[in-house]
Amino acid sequence: MRILLITDWNRGRGGAESHIAALREGFEQEGDAVRLLTSSAGSAGDGRADYVAFGTENVVAQTVLQIVNPFAVATVRRAVREFRPDVAVVNMFAHHLSPAALESLGRIPSVLLVSDFKCVCPVGSKLLPDATLCRDRPGAICRQRGCVGLAHWLRDVPRYALVRRQLRRFGAIVTCSDWVTHTLLDHGIAARTLHFPAAPPTPCYRRDASATPLLLFIGRLDREKGVDLLLRSFAALPDRGRGVELRIAGQGPLRPVLESLARSLGIADRVTFLGWLEARAVEAELARAWALVVPSVWAEPLGLVAVESVMRGVPVVASATGGLAEIVEPGVTGLLFPNGDEPALVGCLGQVVDGAAFPSRSLPGPAVDRARRRFDRTTHIRALRRILLEVAGMHAG
């Protein structure tokens, strides 16, 4: 097959970007010809893109470009003309490439990969200003509840009309979790689940839990990730978490606020902000951690970092609503608590640090093996490839 991958590429490399990179590599190993198209905003495919459309993070310019990005329209048209793909795989497009760019695919059979809520939520998180989960379809309610202002809402009326129109073009919509599939269905969008895979442990990985309690967070430092909740819960542990270390790996706009919060809570000497880490450094942090904590206040679409943790034998403490509940087996591979529930999170952390939960510091081998099989990349790529062949009207050869 000739496969055109189309996606925004955020600054840095998160789960969506890692997934697309793995897909390209996997499809090519299956003998397919693959081209990648991204925008110049963010990190433009980390040097992997064959086609790059102009994009910008300038808020004023995005007011127009997120509806119709003429540069992306022209770039998709050129990719179709030059590469002549049998099928297109589209991931993120709403931030920079714009829904209008997909018109240039013409009659090319297409599959949409959904790993967030952007196609049904203007703010992308389905999280209301009061940190509760939104169950409504996008529309005037988004302004009434204070999620967006008047100007934002007026801009999004034509934008989401285009999004809805483009959703109808896809021969299949594939989501990262059952939670996302059901969310789309609630919005009248049919989809199927194919859990996204995670990177397996490297050959040199060895579990070597710290001699003293060590909790780890890995992710963006944004509102929906709940790091402020984690800091408050850590501070609420007996003796304010003395003898326990919390390490926070990741970057984001809230880092200065979170560092200030740690100081005000009197825990700054036991909390380390590591910044963004390369994959090998992340694996080294996981090797030592007593537990990975994923305190998301939104309904996490999946949570690949939790998958990577379980694959490496590290227990996970995670919020229960969203895709994380499809990863964590309570009492077997981790502990779940209600989203945003600080006392419940304090209780879970306490069970980990006092040894009541996971006293061996490592997960049982059969549970780790199940996760590695379930989220195996080769299995995922072959399953997705069968969907592409189906949509393109081709037969496996």
C-alpha positions as CSV (number, residue, x, y, z in Angstrom):
1,M,0.0,0.0,0.0
2,R,0.9,3.6,-0.4
3,I,0.0,5.3,2.9
4,L,-0.1,9.1,3.5
5,L,0.1,10.0,7.2
6,I,-1.4,13.4,8.1
7,T,-1.1,14.9,11.5
8,D,-0.3,18.0,13.5
9,W,3.0,17.5,15.3
10,N,3.2,19.2,18.7
11,R,6.3,20.7,20.2
12,G,8.2,17.9,21.8
13,R,7.1,14.3,21.3
14,G,4.1,13.1,23.2
15,G,2.0,9.9,22.9
16,A,0.3,10.9,19.6
17,E,3.6,11.8,18.0
18,S,5.3,8.6,19.2
19,H,2.4,6.6,17.9
20,I,2.6,8.1,14.4
21,A,6.4,7.5,14.3
22,A,5.8,3.9,15.3
23,L,3.1,3.5,12.6
24,R,5.4,4.8,9.9
25,E,8.2,2.4,10.9
26,G,5.8,-0.5,11.3
27,F,4.1,0.1,7.9
28,E,7.4,0.3,6.2
29,Q,8.5,-3.0,7.8
30,E,5.3,-4.5,6.3
31,G,6.5,-3.4,2.9
32,D,4.3,-0.3,2.5
33,A,5.4,3.0,1.0
34,V,4.7,5.8,3.6
35,R,4.9,9.6,3.5
36,L,4.3,11.9,6.5
37,L,2.7,15.4,6.2
38,T,2.7,17.8,9.2
39,S,2.6,21.5,9.8
40,S,5.6,23.7,10.6
41,A,4.1,24.6,14.0
42,G,5.5,22.6,16.9
43,S,8.5,20.5,15.9
44,A,7.3,19.7,12.4
45,G,7.7,16.0,12.6
46,D,11.1,16.1,14.3
47,G,12.7,15.9,10.9
48,R,10.6,12.9,9.8
49,A,8.1,14.8,7.6
50,D,8.1,14.5,3.8
51,Y,5.6,17.4,3.4
52,V,5.4,20.4,5.7
53,A,2.6,22.9,5.6
54,F,3.0,26.3,7.2
55,G,1.4,26.5,10.7
56,T,1.9,28.9,13.6
57,E,1.3,29.0,17.3
58,N,0.4,32.7,17.0
59,V,-3.0,33.1,18.6
60,V,-4.2,35.8,16.2
61,A,-3.2,33.9,13.1
62,Q,-4.8,30.7,14.4
63,T,-8.2,32.5,14.5
64,V,-8.3,32.1,10.7
65,L,-5.9,29.2,10.1
66,Q,-7.7,26.8,12.4
67,I,-10.7,27.1,10.1
68,V,-9.0,27.2,6.7
69,N,-5.2,26.9,6.5
70,P,-4.6,27.5,2.7
71,F,-1.0,26.4,3.1
72,A,-2.1,23.0,4.4
73,V,-4.8,22.8,1.7
74,A,-2.1,23.3,-1.0
75,T,0.4,20.9,0.7
76,V,-2.1,18.0,1.0
77,R,-3.1,18.6,-2.7
78,R,0.6,18.4,-3.6
79,A,1.2,15.2,-1.6
80,V,-1.8,13.5,-3.3
81,R,-0.6,14.6,-6.7
82,E,3.0,13.5,-6.2
83,F,2.6,10.5,-4.0
84,R,-0.7,9.1,-5.2
85,P,-1.6,7.3,-2.0
86,D,-3.9,4.3,-1.8
87,V,-5.2,5.5,1.6
88,A,-4.7,8.4,4.0
89,V,-4.4,8.0,7.8
90,V,-5.3,11.2,9.6
91,N,-4.6,11.9,13.2
92,M,-4.6,15.4,14.7
93,F,-5.6,18.2,12.3
94,A,-7.7,20.8,14.2
95,H,-4.9,22.8,15.7
96,H,-2.8,23.7,12.7
97,L,-3.7,21.9,9.5
98,S,-7.4,22.8,9.7
99,P,-10.4,20.7,8.7
100,A,-10.4,22.4,5.3
101,A,-7.1,20.8,4.4
102,L,-8.8,17.4,4.3
103,E,-10.9,18.5,1.3
104,S,-7.7,18.1,-0.8
105,L,-7.8,14.4,-0.2
106,G,-10.6,14.2,-2.8
107,R,-11.7,10.6,-3.2
108,I,-8.7,9.1,-1.4
109,P,-10.0,6.5,1.1
110,S,-9.3,7.8,4.6
111,V,-9.1,6.6,8.2
112,L,-9.2,8.9,11.2
113,L,-7.2,8.0,14.4
114,V,-8.7,9.7,17.5
115,S,-6.6,10.0,20.6
116,D,-8.2,13.1,22.2
117,F,-11.6,14.9,22.3
118,K,-10.8,17.8,20.0
119,C,-13.3,16.8,17.3
120,V,-16.1,17.0,19.8
121,C,-14.8,19.7,22.2
122,P,-13.5,23.2,21.5
123,V,-11.1,23.1,24.4
124,G,-10.1,19.5,23.7
125,S,-10.5,18.1,27.2
126,K,-14.2,17.7,27.9
127,L,-13.4,19.3,31.2
128,L,-15.5,22.2,32.5
129,P,-14.1,25.2,34.3
130,D,-15.1,23.7,37.7
131,A,-13.0,20.6,36.9
132,T,-16.0,18.3,36.3
133,L,-16.5,16.3,33.2
134,C,-18.6,17.6,30.4
135,R,-21.3,15.4,28.9
136,D,-22.8,17.9,26.4
137,R,-22.4,18.2,22.6
138,P,-20.5,21.3,21.5
139,G,-22.5,24.4,20.7
140,A,-23.9,27.4,22.6
141,I,-23.5,25.5,25.8
142,C,-19.7,25.8,25.5
143,R,-20.1,29.6,25.9
144,Q,-22.8,29.4,28.5
145,R,-20.7,27.3,30.8
146,G,-17.6,29.5,30.4
147,C,-15.4,27.1,28.5
148,V,-14.9,29.6,25.7
149,G,-15.5,33.3,25.3
150,L,-17.8,34.9,22.7
151,A,-15.1,35.5,20.1
152,H,-13.8,31.9,20.4
153,W,-17.4,30.6,20.2
154,L,-18.2,32.7,17.1
155,R,-15.0,31.4,15.4
156,D,-15.8,27.8,16.3
157,V,-19.3,27.8,14.7
158,P,-17.9,27.5,11.2
159,R,-14.9,25.6,12.4
160,Y,-16.9,22.8,13.9
161,A,-19.3,22.8,11.0
162,L,-16.3,21.9,8.8
163,V,-15.1,19.3,11.4
164,R,-18.5,17.5,11.3
165,R,-18.4,17.6,7.5
166,Q,-15.0,16.1,7.4
167,L,-15.9,13.3,9.8
168,R,-18.3,12.0,7.3
169,R,-15.6,11.4,4.7
170,F,-13.7,8.7,6.7
171,G,-14.2,5.1,5.8
172,A,-13.4,4.2,9.5
173,I,-12.8,6.2,12.7
174,V,-10.4,4.3,15.0
175,T,-10.0,5.4,18.7
176,C,-7.4,4.7,21.3
177,S,-9.8,3.4,23.9
178,D,-13.3,2.3,24.6
179,W,-13.9,5.5,26.6
180,V,-13.2,7.6,23.5
181,T,-15.3,5.3,21.3
182,H,-18.3,5.7,23.7
183,T,-17.7,9.5,23.9
184,L,-17.8,9.8,20.2
185,L,-20.9,7.6,20.0
186,D,-22.6,10.0,22.5
187,H,-22.0,12.7,20.0
188,G,-23.4,10.7,17.1
189,I,-20.1,9.5,15.7
190,A,-19.6,5.8,15.0
191,A,-16.1,4.5,15.8
192,R,-14.2,1.4,16.6
193,T,-11.6,0.8,19.3
194,L,-8.0,-0.3,18.7
195,H,-6.0,0.4,21.8
196,F,-2.9,2.3,20.9
197,P,0.4,0.5,21.7
198,A,3.2,1.6,23.9
199,A,7.0,1.3,23.6
200,P,8.2,-2.0,25.1
201,P,11.1,-2.0,27.6
202,T,14.6,-1.7,26.1
203,P,16.8,-4.7,26.3
204,C,18.9,-3.2,29.1
205,Y,15.9,-2.3,31.3
206,R,16.1,-3.7,34.8
207,R,13.6,-3.1,37.6
208,D,15.5,-1.6,40.6
209,A,13.1,0.0,43.0
210,S,14.5,2.7,45.3
211,A,15.3,1.7,48.8
212,T,13.0,4.5,50.1
213,P,9.5,5.4,48.8
214,L,9.7,7.2,45.5
215,L,6.6,8.3,43.6
216,L,6.8,9.4,39.9
217,F,4.7,11.6,37.6
218,I,5.3,11.7,33.9
219,G,3.4,14.1,31.6
220,R,2.5,17.6,30.5
221,L,2.2,20.2,33.2
222,D,-1.2,21.3,32.2
223,R,-4.5,21.8,34.1
224,E,-6.1,18.5,33.1
225,K,-3.2,16.4,34.3
226,G,-3.9,17.1,38.0
227,V,-0.4,17.7,39.2
228,D,-1.7,20.3,41.7
229,L,-3.9,17.6,43.1
230,L,-0.9,15.3,43.4
231,L,1.1,17.9,45.2
232,R,-1.7,18.6,47.7
233,S,-2.2,14.9,48.3
234,F,1.5,14.3,48.7
235,A,1.6,17.1,51.3
236,A,-1.4,15.5,53.1
237,L,0.5,12.2,53.7
238,P,1.4,11.5,57.4
239,D,4.3,13.7,58.5
240,R,3.8,15.7,55.2
241,G,5.4,12.9,53.2
242,R,8.7,12.9,55.1
243,G,10.9,10.1,53.9
244,V,9.0,10.0,50.6
245,E,10.3,11.5,47.4
246,L,8.1,12.8,44.5
247,R,9.7,13.2,41.1
248,I,7.9,15.1,38.3
249,A,9.0,14.6,34.7
250,G,7.5,16.8,32.1
251,Q,7.2,20.4,30.9
252,G,4.3,22.7,30.5
253,P,2.9,26.2,31.1
254,L,2.0,25.4,34.8
255,R,5.5,24.5,35.9
256,P,6.2,27.9,37.7
257,V,2.8,27.7,39.4
258,L,3.4,24.1,40.5
259,E,6.8,24.9,41.8
260,S,5.4,27.7,43.8
261,L,2.6,25.4,45.2
262,A,5.2,22.9,46.3
263,R,7.0,25.6,48.2
264,S,3.8,26.9,49.8
265,L,2.9,23.4,50.9
266,G,6.3,22.9,52.6
267,I,7.3,20.0,50.4
268,A,9.7,21.6,48.0
269,D,12.7,19.7,49.5
270,R,11.1,16.4,48.6
271,V,9.7,17.3,45.2
272,T,12.0,17.3,42.2
273,F,10.9,18.9,38.9
274,L,12.9,17.1,36.2
275,G,11.6,18.8,33.1
276,W,11.2,17.0,29.8
277,L,13.2,13.7,29.5
278,E,14.3,11.5,26.7
279,A,12.8,8.0,26.5
280,R,15.8,6.3,28.1
281,A,15.8,8.8,31.0
282,V,12.1,8.1,31.5
283,E,12.8,4.4,31.6
284,A,15.5,5.0,34.2
285,E,13.0,6.9,36.4
286,L,10.4,4.2,36.1
287,A,13.0,1.5,37.1
288,R,13.4,3.2,40.5
289,A,9.8,4.3,41.2
290,W,7.6,2.6,43.7
291,A,4.6,3.7,41.7
292,L,3.7,5.9,38.7
293,V,1.0,8.4,39.7
294,V,-1.4,9.5,36.9
295,P,-3.8,12.0,38.7
296,S,-5.6,13.3,35.7
297,V,-8.7,15.3,36.5
298,W,-10.1,14.9,32.9
299,A,-11.1,11.6,31.5
300,E,-7.7,10.6,30.1
301,P,-8.3,9.2,26.6
302,L,-5.9,6.3,27.3
303,G,-2.7,7.1,29.1
304,L,0.2,5.5,27.3
305,V,2.5,6.3,30.1
306,A,0.5,4.0,32.4
307,V,0.8,1.2,29.8
308,E,4.6,1.8,29.6
309,S,4.7,1.6,33.4
310,V,2.8,-1.7,33.7
311,M,5.0,-3.1,30.9
312,R,8.0,-2.4,33.1
313,G,6.5,-3.9,36.2
314,V,5.8,-0.6,37.9
315,P,2.5,-0.2,39.8
316,V,0.2,2.7,38.7
317,V,-2.0,4.9,40.8
318,A,-4.5,6.5,38.5
319,S,-7.9,8.3,38.2
320,A,-10.7,5.9,37.4
321,T,-12.8,7.7,34.8
322,G,-11.5,7.5,31.3
323,G,-9.1,5.2,29.4
324,L,-6.8,4.6,32.4
325,A,-9.4,2.1,33.8
326,E,-8.8,0.0,30.7
327,I,-5.2,-0.3,31.6
328,V,-5.1,-0.6,35.4
329,E,-6.3,-3.8,37.0
330,P,-7.2,-2.7,40.6
331,G,-5.1,-4.5,43.1
332,V,-3.2,-6.3,40.4
333,T,-1.4,-3.6,38.4
334,G,-2.3,-0.5,40.3
335,L,-4.9,1.4,42.3
336,L,-7.8,3.6,41.0
337,F,-9.4,6.6,42.7
338,P,-12.3,8.9,41.6
339,N,-11.1,11.8,39.4
340,G,-10.2,14.8,41.5
341,D,-10.8,13.1,44.8
342,E,-7.9,14.3,47.0
343,P,-8.7,12.1,50.1
344,A,-8.9,9.1,47.9
345,L,-5.6,9.8,46.2
346,V,-4.0,10.4,49.6
347,G,-5.3,7.0,50.7
348,C,-3.8,5.3,47.5
349,L,-0.5,7.0,48.0
350,G,-0.4,5.9,51.6
351,Q,-1.0,2.3,50.7
352,V,2.0,2.4,48.3
353,V,4.4,4.1,50.6
354,D,3.6,2.1,53.7
355,G,3.8,-1.2,51.8
356,A,0.1,-2.2,52.2
357,A,-0.2,-2.3,48.4
358,F,2.5,-3.9,46.2
359,P,4.9,-4.8,49.1
360,S,7.3,-6.4,46.6
361,R,7.5,-3.0,44.7
362,S,7.0,-4.8,41.4
363,L,4.1,-6.2,39.5
364,P,3.5,-10.0,39.1
365,G,5.0,-11.4,35.9
366,P,1.8,-12.7,34.4
367,A,0.2,-9.2,34.7
368,V,3.2,-7.6,33.0
369,D,3.1,-10.3,30.2
370,R,-0.6,-9.6,29.6
371,A,0.1,-5.9,29.2
372,R,2.9,-6.5,26.8
373,R,0.8,-8.8,24.6
374,R,-2.3,-6.5,24.7
375,F,-0.4,-3.3,23.8
376,D,2.1,-4.9,21.4
377,R,3.1,-2.6,18.6
378,T,3.4,-5.2,15.9
379,T,0.0,-6.6,16.7
380,H,-1.5,-3.1,16.6
381,I,0.1,-2.2,13.3
382,R,-1.1,-5.3,11.6
383,A,-4.7,-4.8,12.9
384,L,-4.7,-1.2,11.7
385,R,-3.3,-2.3,8.4
386,R,-6.2,-4.7,7.9
387,I,-8.6,-1.8,8.5
388,L,-6.7,0.3,5.9
389,L,-6.9,-2.5,3.4
390,E,-10.7,-2.8,4.1
391,V,-11.3,0.9,3.6
392,A,-9.1,1.1,0.5
393,G,-11.0,-1.9,-1.0
394,M,-7.8,-3.9,-1.2
395,H,-6.9,-7.4,-0.2
396,A,-4.1,-8.6,2.0
397,G,-1.4,-10.1,-0.2
